[in-house]
Amino acid sequence: MTQTDRKERSDKGCVRINARDFRCLSWLLEMGSAYENDLAIVLDPAMRTSRDAARAVVRRWKQADLVRADGLLANRGRIVRLTQNGARLVGEVERGAVEPVTAAVHAAEAARTRLLLELRPPVAGLPVVGWVSGQRWRVENESAVSAGARVPDGVAWLADGSSAAVRVERVFRGMPAVITGAVDLLRRFPRVIYAVPEMSDGLSGLVEMALAEAVGQLRADGSRPGTATFVRIPDRLVPDRRAPDRLAPGSGAPPERVLV
């Protein structure tokens, strides 16, 4: 039989999804969105996958109408989110229309914070061994939320079985609002990690002031506040070249500051 006589495969031209794709797309469903470059870590936690290779995977997903990737922040790269088809593939059957990309920025910063905490030196000497997204925490704690509890952007489970609420502050919402939210989280959780993007000039100092005020209020009324930790979210998490055992140069594990 000659080559021209061979029967064409029925799936020629189709995009095939493998187990690694499915795992990463499921991660995207949980987190809501992520920066395209950061997906190199999700695809390969050992960080042997380059950013260019990750972008090629995203192009393949886009071809299959599983994700969309939109540019917004020049120093962060494109934001990747599931389409309705992508959400259905990994199990979400009642997904609404995709929100504007501006609404996905906060979720992408929370996703980067998760990766940072999982890769960096352990929080308070304890590795992060699990993660609950803010959306899942809201569903699992519906009664507390109805009673006014603040919803964290995520909850990190640590190796000793304790938990740490994670809150991302991108824009300053005013001192009273930040203090009120911090008081609630510090009362409910043994540890609270506040993360601020490095590109937000001046914001970190304001957030630290609000945290100190929240701790003071809790101590004044006889409560024992959780431990507040402050970290900065780097502009870049994935190195330009392959570097299996470290974060991007300069992003490093930004030093955490324990405020309590």
C-alpha positions in Angstrom: 0.0 0.0 0.0 1.4 3.4 -1.0 1.4 6.4 1.4 -1.4 8.0 -0.6 -3.6 5.0 -0.2 -3.4 5.1 3.6 -6.7 6.0 5.2 -6.7 9.4 6.9 -7.3 9.4 10.6 -10.8 10.5 11.5 -9.4 12.8 14.3 -6.9 14.5 12.1 -6.7 18.2 13.0 -8.3 17.8 16.4 -6.7 19.0 19.5 -6.0 16.1 22.0 -6.1 16.8 25.7 -3.8 14.7 27.9 -3.7 14.1 31.7 -1.4 17.0 32.3 -3.7 19.3 30.4 -6.7 18.1 32.4 -4.9 18.6 35.7 -3.9 22.2 34.8 -7.4 23.1 33.5 -8.9 21.7 36.7 -6.5 24.0 38.6 -7.6 26.9 36.5 -11.3 26.1 37.3 -10.5 26.2 41.0 -8.5 29.4 40.9 -10.6 31.3 38.4 -7.7 32.7 36.4 -3.9 32.8 36.2 -1.1 34.6 34.5 0.0 32.7 31.4 3.7 32.6 32.5 2.7 31.1 35.9 1.1 28.1 34.2 4.6 26.8 33.5 4.8 25.9 37.2 1.3 24.4 37.2 2.1 22.3 34.2 5.4 21.2 35.8 6.0 22.0 39.5 9.6 21.0 39.1 9.9 24.0 36.8 11.5 22.2 33.9 8.9 23.7 31.5 9.9 27.0 30.0 7.5 29.9 29.7 7.6 29.5 25.9 6.5 25.9 26.2 3.7 26.9 28.5 2.5 29.5 26.0 2.5 26.8 23.3 0.2 24.7 25.5 -2.1 27.7 26.0 -2.2 28.2 22.2 -3.3 24.6 21.9 -6.0 25.1 24.5 -7.2 28.2 22.7 -7.4 26.3 19.4 -9.7 23.8 21.2 -11.8 26.7 22.6 -11.0 25.6 26.2 -9.4 28.9 27.4 -9.1 32.6 26.5 -6.0 34.6 27.1 -6.2 38.4 27.4 -3.4 41.0 27.9 -4.0 43.8 30.4 -0.9 44.4 32.6 2.4 44.8 30.7 4.5 43.5 33.5 2.3 40.5 34.3 1.6 38.9 30.9 -1.7 37.6 29.6 -4.5 36.3 31.9 -5.8 32.9 31.1 -9.3 31.8 32.0 -11.5 28.9 31.1 -14.2 29.3 28.4 -17.6 27.6 28.9 -16.3 24.6 27.0 -13.2 24.4 29.2 -15.3 24.5 32.3 -17.6 21.8 31.1 -14.6 19.6 30.2 -13.3 19.6 33.8 -16.7 19.2 35.4 -18.4 22.6 35.7 -21.7 22.4 33.8 -23.4 25.6 35.0 -20.8 28.2 34.1 -22.1 31.6 33.1 -20.6 34.0 30.6 -16.9 34.9 30.9 -16.5 38.1 32.9 -14.4 41.0 31.7 -10.6 40.5 32.0 -10.4 43.3 34.7 -12.5 41.1 37.0 -10.0 38.3 36.6 -6.9 40.3 37.7 -7.5 39.8 41.4 -8.0 36.0 40.9 -4.7 35.8 38.9 -2.9 37.6 41.8 -4.4 35.1 44.3 -3.2 32.3 42.0 0.3 33.7 41.9 0.3 34.1 45.7 -0.7 30.4 46.0 2.2 29.3 43.8 4.6 31.6 45.7 3.6 30.2 49.0 3.9 26.6 47.7 7.4 27.3 46.3 8.9 29.6 48.8 10.5 28.7 52.2 7.7 27.4 54.4 5.4 29.8 56.2 6.4 30.0 59.9 8.6 26.9 59.2 5.6 24.9 58.0 5.2 23.8 54.3 1.9 24.5 52.5 0.3 21.1 51.9 -3.1 22.0 50.6 -5.2 24.9 49.3 -8.9 25.9 49.4 -10.0 28.6 47.0 -12.0 31.5 48.1 -14.9 30.3 46.1 -14.9 26.9 47.7 -14.4 28.3 51.2 -17.5 30.5 50.6 -19.6 27.4 49.6 -18.3 25.3 52.5 -18.9 28.1 55.1 -22.2 29.5 53.8 -23.7 30.0 57.3 -20.6 32.0 58.5 -20.6 34.1 55.3 -24.3 34.8 55.8 -23.5 36.0 59.3 -21.0 38.5 57.9 -17.7 36.6 57.8 -15.1 37.9 55.4 -14.3 35.5 52.6 -10.5 35.1 52.2 -8.9 34.8 48.7 -7.8 31.3 49.7 -6.9 29.2 52.7 -3.5 27.5 52.9 -3.3 24.3 54.9 0.0 23.8 56.6 1.9 20.7 57.5 0.9 20.7 61.2 -2.8 20.7 60.2 -3.4 24.4 60.9 -4.7 26.9 58.4 -3.7 30.3 57.2 -6.2 32.7 55.5 -4.8 34.5 52.5 -5.9 37.9 51.5 -4.6 39.8 48.4 -4.8 43.6 48.5 -4.3 45.2 45.1 -5.9 48.6 45.7 -6.3 50.4 48.9 -10.0 50.3 49.9 -9.6 52.8 52.7 -8.2 52.2 56.2 -11.6 51.4 57.9 -12.4 48.7 55.3 -9.0 47.0 55.5 -9.0 47.1 59.3 -12.5 45.7 59.6 -11.6 42.8 57.2 -8.3 42.1 59.0 -10.0 42.1 62.4 -12.5 39.4 61.2 -9.8 37.2 59.6 -7.4 37.5 62.5 -10.1 36.5 64.9 -11.1 33.4 62.9 -7.8 32.1 61.7 -4.6 31.2 63.6 -2.6 32.8 60.7 -3.4 35.4 58.1 -1.2 36.1 55.1 -1.6 39.4 53.4 -0.1 39.7 49.9 0.5 42.9 48.0 1.8 43.2 44.4 5.3 44.7 44.2 4.1 47.1 41.5 1.6 48.7 43.9 3.8 51.6 45.2 3.0 52.7 48.7 0.2 50.2 49.2 2.3 47.8 51.3 2.9 50.5 54.0 -0.8 51.3 54.2 -1.8 47.6 54.5 0.8 47.1 57.2 -0.5 50.0 59.2 -4.1 48.6 58.9 -2.9 45.2 60.1 -1.2 46.7 63.1 -4.3 48.7 64.0 -6.4 45.5 63.7 -4.1 43.6 66.0 -4.3 46.4 68.5 -8.1 46.4 68.4 -8.3 42.7 69.1 -5.9 42.8 71.9 -7.7 45.8 73.4 -11.0 43.8 73.7 -9.2 40.8 75.2 -9.1 38.7 72.1 -6.0 36.8 70.9 -5.3 37.7 67.3 -3.9 35.3 64.8 -0.4 35.8 63.5 -0.3 38.3 60.6 2.3 37.7 57.9 3.0 40.1 55.0 4.4 39.1 51.7 5.0 40.9 48.4 3.8 39.3 45.1 6.7 39.6 42.6 6.3 40.9 39.1 7.7 37.7 37.7 7.6 34.2 39.2 8.9 32.0 36.4 12.5 32.5 35.3 13.4 33.4 31.7 15.5 30.3 31.3 15.1 26.8 32.7 15.9 26.8 36.4 14.5 23.7 38.0 15.2 24.5 41.6 14.4 28.2 42.1 12.1 31.0 41.4 12.8 33.7 38.9 15.9 35.8 39.8 14.9 38.8 41.7 11.5 37.4 42.6 13.1 35.0 44.9 11.0 34.0 47.8 10.3 37.6 48.9 11.0 37.9 52.6 7.9 37.5 54.7 7.3 39.9 57.5 5.6 38.6 60.6 3.6 41.5 62.1 2.4 39.8 65.3 
